[in-house]
Amino acid sequence: MTALRLGRALGLGAWVALMVACAARQAGPATPRSNASMLDGRPDELHARITELDRRIAAARDQLGTAAPDASATAAMSELDVDAAALTCTRSASETCTDVCTLGDSICDDAQSICEISAQLVGDAWAAERCDGGKASCKAASEKCCAC
């Protein structure tokens, strides 16, 4: 009976992860990675959007079981763009790995959006740090996908 409960819990967890990933995908545009260019506006509005995207990354990271990047991992991302942080690999077709990789893609998409918004906030150290943190989370999520 315990194995049945475990199976149901794992199935439910996978379903929830898939739903979150699908919702994240539907929230974004069908065009290139982000809609950051539509956010030309006041710095407080741009900061609010970065905060929202950062929370989505944290939620997806929690579902993946990856830790928030520490200061050194974040700093290491300052010279990379999101595409360089995201690893390219052959993905497993298993349902579990598909869920993991979908969450990873969502993290990388949100990191890309944060970085595009950050670019509009020239000289804003907080926004640049959130961009680098997003790239570090993208890298960790990509590593988890590729290891699956």
Buried (B, 14 or more C-beta within 10 A) or exposed (E): EEEEEEEEEEEEEBEEBBEBBEEBEEEBEEEEBBBBEEBEEEEEEBBEBBEBBBEBBBBBBEBBEBEBBEEEBBBBBEEBEBEEBBBEEEBBEEEEBBBBBBBBBBBBBBBBBBBBBBBBBEEBEEBBBBBBBBBBBBBBBBBBBBEB
